[in-house]
Amino acid sequence: MALCPLCGPKLSICCSLLSIWGIIMLTIMGGLLKMRSVAFAEDLLKDEKAADIDAFMKIADEKYDNAAVSTWMAAAIYVATLAFSLFQAFLNKKADKL
């Protein structure tokens, strides 16, 4: 059974490069969220109101953890996209040799 590429050679390489960039960016962003970077506080805690500081810190920790996990899941999706793009590049290179 012969496999036919779904993407052309230029598109598969472009998608591979964008996937690598996305993996790097989202992994770093997830790490910063896990370390509770202050740069994300305004976006994560926009409408939060709490009775005392302990409740506020608990809410903030939950929001930071959820955001970190979400960015790592997005990075995992980029890993799958990278694998698909590299496979397409391999199929294109193989088809050129035939």
ZAKOLVO-349877 format. One record per atom (N, C-alpha, C, O): x, y, z; atom name. Coordinates in nm, 4 decimals, padded with zeros to 6 digits. Atoms other than C-alpha are relative to their C-alpha. Layout:
        X        Y        Z atom
        X        Y        Z   CA
...
//
This chain:
        X        Y        Z atom
  00.0840 -00.1173  00.0000    N
  00.0000  00.0000  00.0000   CA
  00.0892  00.1247  00.0000    C
  00.1701  00.1439  00.0908    O
 -00.0792 -00.1220  00.0123    N
  00.1532  00.3293 -00.1128   CA
 -00.0705  00.1146  00.0718    C
 -00.1914  00.1334  00.0580    O
  00.0545 -00.1163 -00.0688    N
  00.1047  00.6353  00.1034   CA
  00.0214  00.1236 -00.0857    C
  00.1303  00.1458 -00.1386    O
 -00.0045 -00.1210  00.0806    N
  00.0275  00.9585 -00.0757   CA
  00.0076  00.1214  00.0927    C
 -00.0701  00.1305  00.1877    O
 -00.0073 -00.1184 -00.0867    N
  00.1344  01.2916  00.0779   CA
 -00.1234  00.0886 -00.0145    C
 -00.1761  00.1062 -00.1243    O
  00.1146 -00.0911 -00.0003    N
 -00.1484  01.5263  00.1750   CA
  00.0431  00.1455 -00.0161    C
 -00.0349  00.2288 -00.0621    O
 -00.0539 -00.1357  00.0082    N
  00.0717  01.8379  00.1882   CA
  00.1196 -00.0001 -00.0941    C
  00.1889 -00.1008 -00.1087    O
 -00.1168 -00.0138  00.0855    N
  00.3306  01.9640 -00.0539   CA
  00.1265  00.0161  00.0822    C
  00.1201  00.0287  00.2045    O
 -00.1263 -00.0087 -00.0741    N
  00.6986  01.9883  00.0361   CA
  00.0180  00.1331  00.0737    C
  00.0671  00.1345  00.1866    O
 -00.0177 -00.1305 -00.0651    N
  00.6956  02.3627  00.1132   CA
 -00.0945  00.0165  00.1187    C
 -00.0554  00.0688  00.2231    O
  00.0964 -00.0111 -00.1091    N
  00.3815  02.3458  00.3249   CA
  00.0401 -00.0878  00.1180    C
  00.0272 -00.0462  00.2331    O
 -00.0379  00.0889 -00.1100    N
  00.5076  02.0494  00.5259   CA
  00.1200  00.0550  00.0767    C
  00.1259  00.0420  00.1990    O
 -00.1147 -00.0591 -00.0692    N
  00.8374  02.2244  00.6024   CA
 -00.0428  00.1249  00.0772    C
  00.0029  00.1465  00.1895    O
  00.0507 -00.1194 -00.0692    N
  00.6576  02.5504  00.6907   CA
 -00.0753 -00.0396  00.1274    C
 -00.0553  00.0206  00.2328    O
  00.0747  00.0463 -00.1180    N
  00.4221  02.3643  00.9260   CA
  00.0935 -00.0593  00.1049    C
  00.0692 -00.0450  00.2247    O
 -00.0979  00.0539 -00.0944    N
  00.7198  02.1850  01.0810   CA
  00.0681  00.1119  00.0775    C
  00.0831  00.1035  00.1994    O
 -00.0663 -00.1122 -00.0669    N
  00.8953  02.5138  01.1547   CA
 -00.0942  00.0726  00.0956    C
 -00.0543  00.1091  00.2062    O
  00.0975 -00.0640 -00.0889    N
  00.5792  02.6715  01.2973   CA
 -00.0294 -00.0871  00.1222    C
 -00.0503 -00.0353  00.2319    O
  00.0233  00.0906 -00.1126    N
  00.5248  02.3631  01.5135   CA
  00.1149  00.0053  00.0993    C
  00.0927  00.0054  00.2204    O
 -00.1161 -00.0094 -00.0892    N
  00.8783  02.3821  01.6517   CA
 -00.0071  00.1294  00.0804    C
  00.0166  00.1296  00.2012    O
  00.0125 -00.1284 -00.0690    N
  00.8258  02.7503  01.7332   CA
 -00.1108 -00.0064  00.1053    C
 -00.0924  00.0423  00.2169    O
  00.1107  00.0109 -00.0942    N
  00.4902  02.6740  01.8990   CA
  00.0350 -00.0848  00.1211    C
 -00.0029 -00.0518  00.2335    O
 -00.0404  00.0870 -00.1112    N
  00.6375  02.3935  02.1091   CA
  00.0907  00.0762  00.0957    C
  00.0712  00.0722  00.2172    O
 -00.0934 -00.0748 -00.0845    N
  00.9209  02.6139  02.2341   CA
 -00.0735  00.1096  00.0775    C
 -00.0574  00.1216  00.1989    O
  00.0693 -00.1122 -00.0631    N
  00.6978  02.9152  02.3043   CA
 -00.0961 -00.0471  00.1094    C
 -00.0967  00.0077  00.2196    O
  00.1001  00.0441 -00.0971    N
  00.4208  02.7227  02.4801   CA
  00.0629 -00.0727  00.1188    C
  00.0108 -00.0655  00.2301    O
 -00.0683  00.0652 -00.1120    N
  00.6627  02.5153  02.6884   CA
  00.0569  00.1044  00.0959    C
  00.0442  00.0914  00.2176    O
 -00.0522 -00.1080 -00.0846    N
  00.8345  02.8311  02.8130   CA
 -00.1141  00.0714  00.0722    C
 -00.1042  00.1006  00.1913    O
  00.1146 -00.0682 -00.0600    N
  00.4985  02.9982  02.8732   CA
 -00.0612 -00.0838  00.1127    C
 -00.0969 -00.0294  00.2172    O
  00.0517  00.0876 -00.1045    N
  00.3732  02.6962  03.0705   CA
  00.0899 -00.0016  00.1221    C
  00.0418 -00.0044  00.2354    O
 -00.0939 -00.0060 -00.1116    N
  00.6889  02.7024  03.2811   CA
 -00.0128  00.1292  00.0787    C
 -00.0081  00.1290  00.2017    O
  00.0178 -00.1284 -00.0684    N
  00.6421  03.0704  03.3565   CA
 -00.1304  00.0036  00.0787    C
 -00.1357  00.0591  00.1885    O
  00.1272  00.0061 -00.0735    N
  00.2802  03.0093  03.4531   CA
  00.0125 -00.0887  00.1234    C
 -00.0444 -00.0579  00.2281    O
 -00.0191  00.0893 -00.1147    N
  00.3854  02.7221  03.6796   CA
  00.0797  00.0688  00.1106    C
  00.0602  00.0405  00.2288    O
 -00.0793 -00.0747 -00.0981    N
  00.6353  02.9570  03.8488   CA
 -00.0721  00.1245  00.0504    C
 -00.0145  00.2037  00.1250    O
  00.0844 -00.1115 -00.0444    N
  00.3517  03.2108  03.9030   CA
  00.0573  00.1353 -00.0435    C
  00.0688  00.2271  00.0378    O
 -00.0549 -00.1247  00.0521    N
  00.4993  03.4828  03.6810   CA
 -00.1024  00.1127  00.0130    C
 -00.2198  00.0962 -00.0202    O
  00.0876 -00.1142 -00.0232    N
  00.3559  03.8234  03.7657   CA
 -00.0525  00.0568 -00.1324    C
 -00.1567  00.1222 -00.1343    O
  00.0407 -00.0537  00.1300    N
  00.3326  03.9100  03.3948   CA
 -00.1385 -00.0491 -00.0423    C
 -00.2069  00.0193 -00.1184    O
  00.1296  00.0563  00.0371    N
  00.0225  03.6891  03.3626   CA
 -00.1105  00.0327  00.1004    C
 -00.2262 -00.0021  00.0770    O
  00.0975 -00.0230 -00.1074    N
 -00.1532  03.8098  03.6798   CA
 -00.1188  00.0822 -00.0473    C
 -00.2328  00.0530 -00.0112    O
  00.1094 -00.0862  00.0449    N
 -00.3560  04.0801  03.5076   CA
 -00.0997 -00.0767 -00.0866    C
 -00.2203 -00.0536 -00.0778    O
  00.0886  00.0775  00.0870    N
 -00.4947  03.8352  03.2508   CA
 -00.0742 -00.1097  00.0761    C
 -00.1907 -00.1371  00.0472    O
  00.0606  00.1130 -00.0706    N
 -00.5637  03.5502  03.4935   CA
 -00.0969  00.0435  00.1095    C
 -00.1961 -00.0248  00.1352    O
  00.0757 -00.0393 -00.1195    N
 -00.7089  03.7436  03.7856   CA
 -00.0802  00.1271 -00.0236    C
 -00.0943  00.2089  00.0673    O
  00.0682 -00.1235  00.0391    N
 -00.9090  04.0116  03.6046   CA
 -00.1227  00.0303  00.0863    C
 -00.1359  00.1418  00.1367    O
  00.1279 -00.0251 -00.0683    N
 -01.2481  03.9711  03.7767   CA
 -00.0127 -00.0743  00.1328    C
 -00.1239 -00.1011  00.1783    O
  00.0056  00.0781 -00.1234    N
 -01.1552  03.7858  04.0942   CA
 -00.0179  00.0902  00.1213    C
  00.0499  00.1918  00.1368    O
  00.0210 -00.0685 -00.1273    N
 -01.2872  03.9043  04.4279   CA
  00.0016 -00.1075  00.1088    C
 -00.0602 -00.2130  00.0945    O
 -00.0094  00.0966 -00.1089    N
 -01.2054  03.7284  04.7530   CA
 -00.0146  00.0734  00.1330    C
  00.0147  00.1924  00.1440    O
  00.0240 -00.0591 -00.1318    N
 -01.2901  03.7866  05.1184   CA
  00.1308  00.0346  00.0706    C
  00.1408  00.1384  00.1361    O
 -00.1274 -00.0262 -00.0656    N
 -00.9329  03.7616  05.2415   CA
  00.1146 -00.0415 -00.0922    C
  00.0927 -00.0959 -00.2004    O
 -00.1177  00.0242  00.0842    N
 -00.5799  03.7224  05.1095   CA
  00.0237 -00.1490 -00.0233    C
  00.0713 -00.1881 -00.1299    O
 -00.0206  00.1442  00.0174    N
 -00.5686  03.3453  05.1681   CA
 -00.0918 -00.0568 -00.1077    C
 -00.0495 -00.1398 -00.1882    O
  00.0935  00.0460  00.1030    N
 -00.8779  03.2864  04.9556   CA
  00.0438  00.0494 -00.1374    C
  00.0347 -00.0233 -00.2363    O
 -00.0478 -00.0549  00.1268    N
 -00.7389  03.5147  04.6863   CA
  00.1209 -00.0779 -00.0516    C
  00.1290 -00.1074 -00.1709    O
 -00.1194  00.0751  00.0410    N
 -00.4055  03.3284  04.6814   CA
 -00.0361 -00.1402 -00.0470    C
  00.0253 -00.1924 -00.1401    O
  00.0444  00.1328  00.0428    N
 -00.5861  02.9939  04.6558   CA
 -00.0600  00.0070 -00.1406    C
 -00.0316 -00.0783 -00.2247    O
  00.0592 -00.0181  00.1329    N
 -00.7876  03.1200  04.3573   CA
  00.1100  00.0258 -00.1030    C
  00.1070 -00.0293 -00.2131    O
 -00.1097 -00.0318  00.0920    N
 -00.4710  03.2615  04.1988   CA
  00.0815 -00.1244 -00.0331    C
  00.1169 -00.1460 -00.1490    O
 -00.0758  00.1229  00.0242    N
 -00.2835  02.9319  04.2421   CA
 -00.0746 -00.0946 -00.0930    C
 -00.0144 -00.1551 -00.1817    O
  00.0795  00.0869  00.0873    N
 -00.5688  02.7374  04.0817   CA
  00.0001  00.0511 -00.1436    C
  00.0135 -00.0271 -00.2377    O
  00.0014 -00.0587  00.1351    N
 -00.5850  02.9774  03.7864   CA
  00.1349 -00.0182 -00.0689    C
  00.1404 -00.0533 -00.1868    O
 -00.1331  00.0193  00.0574    N
 -00.2083  02.9638  03.7332   CA
  00.0217 -00.1461 -00.0403    C
  00.0729 -00.1735 -00.1488    O
 -00.0177  00.1420  00.0320    N
 -00.2075  02.5818  03.7480   CA
 -00.0828 -00.0414 -00.1210    C
 -00.0340 -00.1141 -00.2075    O
  00.0847  00.0336  00.1151    N
 -00.4997  02.5526  03.5051   CA
  00.0572  00.0561 -00.1297    C
  00.0562 -00.0111 -00.2329    O
 -00.0575 -00.0609  00.1200    N
 -00.3354  02.7920  03.2611   CA
  00.1278 -00.0723 -00.0424    C
  00.1522 -00.0897 -00.1618    O
 -00.1231  00.0725  00.0334    N
 -00.0030  02.6051  03.2820   CA
 -00.0321 -00.1331 -00.0670    C
  00.0301 -00.1688 -00.1671    O
  00.0383  00.1284  00.0594    N
 -00.1692  02.2710  03.2095   CA
 -00.0576  00.0205 -00.1401    C
 -00.0302 -00.0583 -00.2307    O
  00.0578 -00.0277  00.1319    N
 -00.3630  02.4232  02.9198   CA
  00.1077  00.0304 -00.1033    C
  00.0991 -00.0159 -00.2170    O
 -00.1060 -00.0307  00.0963    N
 -00.0486  02.5613  02.7582   CA
  00.0834 -00.1229 -00.0309    C
  00.1288 -00.1394 -00.1441    O
 -00.0741  00.1236  00.0281    N
  00.1301  02.2282  02.7973   CA
 -00.0804 -00.0949 -00.0879    C
 -00.0230 -00.1675 -00.1691    O
  00.0831  00.0811  00.0896    N
 -00.1646  02.0521  02.6351   CA
  00.0069  00.0541 -00.1426    C
  00.0115 -00.0233 -00.2382    O
 -00.0138 -00.0598  00.1329    N
 -00.1431  02.2973  02.3452   CA
  00.1367 -00.0333 -00.0598    C
  00.1474 -00.0565 -00.1802    O
 -00.1327  00.0388  00.0486    N
  00.2304  02.2227  02.3193   CA
 -00.0002 -00.1453 -00.0462    C
  00.0661 -00.1791 -00.1443    O
  00.0102  00.1404  00.0417    N
  00.1465  01.8510  02.3008   CA
 -00.0706 -00.0122 -00.1350    C
 -00.0348 -00.0973 -00.2165    O
  00.0669  00.0001  00.1306    N
 -00.0902  01.9226  02.0118   CA
  00.0984  00.0438 -00.1082    C
  00.0974 -00.0099 -00.2190    O
 -00.1030 -00.0412  00.0955    N
  00.1959  02.1048  01.8401   CA
  00.0997 -00.1127 -00.0265    C
  00.1510 -00.1238 -00.1379    O
 -00.0880  00.1154  00.0222    N
  00.4120  01.7933  01.8907   CA
 -00.0632 -00.0949 -00.1013    C
  00.0052 -00.1465 -00.1897    O
  00.0699  00.0857  00.0965    N
  00.1488  01.5899  01.7058   CA
  00.0018  00.0627 -00.1391    C
  00.0194 -00.0076 -00.2387    O
 -00.0054 -00.0691  00.1288    N
  00.1379  01.8532  01.4305   CA
  00.1399 -00.0089 -00.0601    C
  00.1546 -00.0250 -00.1813    O
 -00.1374  00.0136  00.0478    N
  00.5175  01.8412  01.4063   CA
  00.0245 -00.1395 -00.0558    C
  00.0857 -00.1548 -00.1616    O
 -00.0178  00.1374  00.0481    N
  00.5123  01.4629  01.3732   CA
 -00.0687 -00.0192 -00.1349    C
 -00.0116 -00.0795 -00.2258    O
  00.0723  00.0117  00.1267    N
  00.2495  01.4828  01.0985   CA
  00.0729  00.0744 -00.1115    C
  00.0856  00.0226 -00.2225    O
 -00.0684 -00.0800  00.1014    N
  00.4386  01.7578  00.9140   CA
  00.1310 -00.0645 -00.0437    C
  00.1631 -00.0659 -00.1626    O
 -00.1246  00.0682  00.0358    N
  00.7693  01.5720  00.9296   CA
 -00.0274 -00.1265 -00.0804    C
  00.0481 -00.1594 -00.1719    O
  00.0376  00.1187  00.0770    N
  00.5977  01.2563  00.8056   CA
 -00.0370  00.0391 -00.1427    C
 -00.0011 -00.0304 -00.2378    O
  00.0351 -00.0479  00.1336    N
  00.4537  01.4548  00.5145   CA
  00.1249  00.0408 -00.0780    C
  00.1338  00.0140 -00.1978    O
 -00.1253 -00.0369  00.0663    N
  00.7999  01.5967  00.4358   CA
  00.0751 -00.1251 -00.0441    C
  00.1325 -00.1282 -00.1529    O
 -00.0633  00.1271  00.0353    N
  00.9380  01.2413  00.4408   CA
 -00.0678 -00.0621 -00.1217    C
 -00.0002 -00.1101 -00.2127    O
  00.0717  00.0564  00.1146    N
  00.6656  01.1235  00.2024   CA
  00.0274  00.0793 -00.1273    C
  00.0395  00.0209 -00.2350    O
 -00.0309 -00.0820  00.1171    N
  00.7338  01.4157 -00.0312   CA
  00.1402 -00.0282 -00.0524    C
  00.1613 -00.0367 -00.1734    O
 -00.1374  00.0301  00.0412    N
  01.1068  01.3430 -00.0337   CA
  00.0069 -00.1376 -00.0648    C
  00.0787 -00.1577 -00.1628    O
  00.0035  00.1357  00.0551    N
  01.0354  00.9755 -00.0983   CA
 -00.0663  00.0003 -00.1381    C
 -00.0220 -00.0710 -00.2282    O
  00.0696 -00.0070  00.1287    N
  00.7935  01.0627 -00.3821   CA
  00.0881  00.0652 -00.1061    C
  00.0781  00.0304 -00.2238    O
 -00.0902 -00.0641  00.0956    N
  01.0582  01.2865 -00.5443   CA
  00.1044 -00.0972 -00.0531    C
  00.1482 -00.0848 -00.1674    O
 -00.1007  00.0976  00.0424    N
  01.3035  00.9951 -00.5578   CA
 -00.0561 -00.1012 -00.0981    C
  00.0185 -00.1604 -00.1760    O
  00.0608  00.0973  00.0913    N
  01.0548  00.7763 -00.7441   CA
 -00.0111  00.0579 -00.1334    C
 -00.0598 -00.0077 -00.2254    O
//
